């Protein structure tokens, strides 16, 4: 039996091209996605009948990459079994690693799709970031504050609005980790 070299599916290649187009231009249409993928618009629409379907596929690609990176930062294959403080540490570590780009803000790329895409985003990322209701108030506040610091770093790095120096980023990371020490008490 010979090894079969598998090429990415046309659908996967189209999503990758759409993501690249979004990163490059900051916008995406079915026409621009088709051009970027080197296919006709009807060829693209065979796989994605609406822009929302295409944008959701791009968002899923981004989120899958995030989940892989977060799992690596956590150092455990089953994030659901990990304590919430460990998941938050992994999230802070991941956000401060600075591997985000403007295309990662896909859920904000089209105002008409913002509600459905942010809902999808929330459904995928919430298991990582949810703080259970039973966590004591002081620990809950510390966990949420650390998460919000990481959210801010992520958004800042992805948008590149007000770039942080390496020292500033290290300071924010340390502040978030200090908050998480409260959860270990």
C-alpha positions in Angstrom: 0.0 0.0 0.0 1.4 3.4 -0.9 1.1 6.6 1.1 -1.4 9.0 -0.4 -0.5 12.6 -0.3 -3.7 14.5 0.6 -4.2 17.9 -0.7 -6.3 20.4 1.2 -9.8 20.4 0.0 -10.9 23.2 -2.4 -13.2 24.4 0.4 -10.3 24.6 2.9 -8.2 26.4 0.3 -11.0 28.9 -0.3 -11.3 29.6 3.4 -7.6 30.1 3.7 -7.6 32.5 0.8 -10.6 34.4 2.3 -8.8 34.7 5.6 -5.7 35.9 3.8 -7.7 38.5 1.9 -9.4 39.7 5.1 -5.9 40.1 6.8 -4.6 42.0 3.8 -7.5 44.3 3.0 -9.6 44.3 6.1 -12.7 43.6 4.1 -14.2 40.6 2.4 -16.9 40.0 -0.2 -17.8 36.9 -2.1 -16.2 38.5 -5.2 -12.9 39.3 -3.4 -12.9 35.9 -1.8 -13.4 34.1 -5.1 -10.6 36.2 -6.7 -8.3 35.5 -3.8 -9.0 31.7 -4.1 -8.6 31.8 -7.9 -12.1 30.5 -8.5 -15.2 31.9 -10.0 -17.9 33.4 -7.7 -20.3 30.6 -8.6 -17.5 28.1 -7.7 -17.1 29.8 -4.3 -20.8 29.9 -3.8 -21.0 26.1 -4.5 -19.3 25.8 -1.1 -20.6 28.9 0.6 -24.0 30.1 -0.6 -23.8 33.3 1.5 -21.2 35.6 2.8 -22.3 34.6 6.3 -21.4 31.0 5.6 -18.0 32.0 4.3 -17.3 34.4 7.2 -18.4 31.7 9.7 -15.9 29.3 8.1 -13.1 31.9 8.4 -14.1 32.5 12.0 -14.0 28.7 12.7 -10.5 28.6 11.1 -9.3 31.3 13.4 -11.0 29.8 16.5 -9.6 26.3 15.7 -6.1 27.9 15.6 -6.8 29.6 18.9 -8.0 26.4 20.5 -4.8 24.6 19.5 -2.6 27.4 20.8 -4.6 27.6 24.0 -4.4 23.9 24.6 -0.6 24.1 24.1 -0.4 27.0 26.6 -2.5 25.0 29.0 -0.3 22.0 28.6 -3.2 19.6 29.0 -5.2 17.9 26.3 -8.6 18.2 28.1 -9.2 21.9 28.8 -12.7 21.1 30.2 -11.2 19.1 33.0 -8.7 21.9 33.8 -9.3 24.2 36.7 -10.7 27.6 35.6 -7.6 29.4 37.0 -5.3 27.2 34.8 -7.5 28.0 31.8 -7.2 31.7 32.5 -3.4 31.5 33.0 -3.3 29.8 29.6 -5.5 32.5 28.1 -3.3 35.3 29.5 -0.2 33.6 28.3 -1.7 33.1 24.9 -3.0 36.6 24.5 0.3 38.1 25.6 2.3 35.9 23.2 1.1 38.4 20.5 0.2 36.0 17.7 -3.0 37.9 16.8 -3.5 39.8 13.6 -6.2 42.1 12.3 -7.8 39.3 10.4 -8.6 37.6 13.7 -11.2 40.3 14.2 -13.3 38.6 11.6 -16.5 38.9 13.7 -16.3 42.7 13.4 -15.5 42.8 9.6 -19.1 43.1 8.5 -21.6 45.1 10.6 -24.5 43.2 9.1 -23.0 39.9 10.3 -21.7 41.1 13.6 -24.5 39.7 15.8 -24.4 36.2 14.3 -20.6 36.0 14.1 -20.1 37.3 17.7 -22.7 34.8 18.9 -20.7 32.0 17.1 -17.4 33.4 18.6 -19.0 33.3 22.1 -20.2 29.7 21.7 -16.7 28.6 20.7 -14.6 30.6 23.2 -16.9 30.6 26.2 -15.9 27.1 27.4 -12.4 28.4 27.8 -13.3 31.6 29.6 -16.4 30.9 31.6 -16.1 31.3 35.3 -18.5 29.1 37.1 -21.1 30.8 39.3 -20.0 28.8 42.4 -16.6 30.4 42.5 -16.3 32.7 45.5 -16.8 36.4 44.7 -13.2 37.6 45.3 -11.8 34.8 43.2 -14.4 35.3 40.6 -13.6 39.0 40.3 -9.8 38.2 40.1 -10.5 35.6 37.3 -12.7 38.0 35.4 -10.2 40.9 35.8 -7.4 38.7 34.5 -9.5 37.6 31.6 -10.5 41.2 30.7 -6.8 42.2 30.8 -6.1 39.4 28.4 -9.0 40.4 26.2 -7.7 43.9 26.1 -4.2 42.7 25.1 -5.7 40.5 22.4 -7.8 43.3 21.0 -4.9 45.8 21.2 -2.5 43.4 19.4 -5.0 42.3 16.8 -6.1 45.9 16.0 -2.6 47.4 16.3 -4.2 50.6 17.5 -1.9 51.5 20.4 1.1 49.2 20.1 2.6 48.0 23.4 6.3 47.9 24.1 7.7 44.5 25.1 8.1 45.9 28.7 4.5 47.1 28.8 3.2 43.8 27.6 5.3 42.0 30.2 3.9 44.3 32.9 0.3 43.6 31.9 1.0 39.9 31.8 2.6 40.1 35.3 -0.4 42.1 36.6 -2.8 39.5 35.2 -0.8 36.7 36.8 -0.8 38.6 40.1 -4.6 38.7 39.9 -4.7 34.9 39.3 -2.6 34.3 42.4 -5.6 35.4 44.4 -7.5 32.4 43.0 -4.8 30.1 44.4 -5.2 31.3 48.0 
